[in-house]
């Protein structure tokens, strides 16, 4: 199963909850203060971490698409 992470940057406030929950997948850009997706197409081994980061986002701007 292929996974892809997308983020609505217009809604991102840079609270860094995703980064704290999923440091291997998300980071915060020092200049913009917004989320950076480190692994756009994560493997199955990162699914739990990705989902944890998504659930932690108070703005609900991170989406995991699967195919």
C-alpha beads as a LAMMPS data file, in Angstrom:
LAMMPS data file: protein, C-alpha beads

67 atoms
66 bonds

1 atom types
1 bond types

-500.0 500.0 xlo xhi
-500.0 500.0 ylo yhi
-500.0 500.0 zlo zhi

Masses

1 110.0

Atoms # bond

1 1 1 0.000 0.000 0.000
2 1 1 1.374 3.391 -1.013
3 1 1 1.079 6.319 1.391
4 1 1 1.417 10.021 0.674
5 1 1 1.375 12.889 3.180
6 1 1 -0.060 16.259 2.172
7 1 1 -0.336 19.445 4.228
8 1 1 -2.554 22.505 3.810
9 1 1 0.122 25.063 4.614
10 1 1 -2.424 27.900 4.622
11 1 1 -3.911 26.387 7.776
12 1 1 -0.636 25.446 9.478
13 1 1 0.120 27.614 12.510
14 1 1 3.463 25.961 13.293
15 1 1 2.552 24.668 16.734
16 1 1 5.009 21.763 16.146
17 1 1 2.763 19.096 17.692
18 1 1 3.316 16.882 14.645
19 1 1 7.077 17.256 14.930
20 1 1 7.053 16.400 18.631
21 1 1 4.965 13.259 18.010
22 1 1 6.667 12.219 14.753
23 1 1 10.211 13.614 14.550
24 1 1 11.222 11.194 11.787
25 1 1 8.426 12.445 9.540
26 1 1 7.815 16.139 10.340
27 1 1 9.936 19.198 11.108
28 1 1 9.298 22.927 11.356
29 1 1 10.823 25.390 8.894
30 1 1 12.883 27.960 10.814
31 1 1 12.012 30.732 8.360
32 1 1 8.282 30.205 7.814
33 1 1 7.417 28.467 11.066
34 1 1 5.365 25.921 9.136
35 1 1 5.546 22.158 8.951
36 1 1 7.992 20.418 6.621
37 1 1 7.243 16.854 5.579
38 1 1 10.541 14.968 5.762
39 1 1 9.161 11.742 4.266
40 1 1 6.473 12.552 1.696
41 1 1 5.903 8.893 0.780
42 1 1 6.578 6.955 3.997
43 1 1 6.892 3.199 4.125
44 1 1 4.605 0.979 6.145
45 1 1 7.172 0.933 8.982
46 1 1 6.406 4.627 9.642
47 1 1 2.593 4.337 9.521
48 1 1 2.083 4.447 13.297
49 1 1 4.369 7.475 13.682
50 1 1 2.709 9.280 10.762
51 1 1 -0.765 8.666 12.167
52 1 1 0.344 9.859 15.611
53 1 1 1.622 13.115 14.088
54 1 1 -1.583 13.621 12.116
55 1 1 -3.762 13.078 15.195
56 1 1 -1.700 15.616 17.146
57 1 1 -2.359 18.460 14.680
58 1 1 -4.875 20.862 16.270
59 1 1 -5.615 22.479 12.884
60 1 1 -6.211 19.113 11.134
61 1 1 -4.208 20.220 8.082
62 1 1 -2.198 17.008 7.593
63 1 1 -3.710 14.290 5.424
64 1 1 -2.503 10.753 4.773
65 1 1 -3.612 9.417 1.420
66 1 1 -3.354 5.692 0.714
67 1 1 -3.665 3.801 -2.543

Bonds

1 1 1 2
2 1 2 3
3 1 3 4
4 1 4 5
5 1 5 6
6 1 6 7
7 1 7 8
8 1 8 9
9 1 9 10
10 1 10 11
11 1 11 12
12 1 12 13
13 1 13 14
14 1 14 15
15 1 15 16
16 1 16 17
17 1 17 18
18 1 18 19
19 1 19 20
20 1 20 21
21 1 21 22
22 1 22 23
23 1 23 24
24 1 24 25
25 1 25 26
26 1 26 27
27 1 27 28
28 1 28 29
29 1 29 30
30 1 30 31
31 1 31 32
32 1 32 33
33 1 33 34
34 1 34 35
35 1 35 36
36 1 36 37
37 1 37 38
38 1 38 39
39 1 39 40
40 1 40 41
41 1 41 42
42 1 42 43
43 1 43 44
44 1 44 45
45 1 45 46
46 1 46 47
47 1 47 48
48 1 48 49
49 1 49 50
50 1 50 51
51 1 51 52
52 1 52 53
53 1 53 54
54 1 54 55
55 1 55 56
56 1 56 57
57 1 57 58
58 1 58 59
59 1 59 60
60 1 60 61
61 1 61 62
62 1 62 63
63 1 63 64
64 1 64 65
65 1 65 66
66 1 66 67
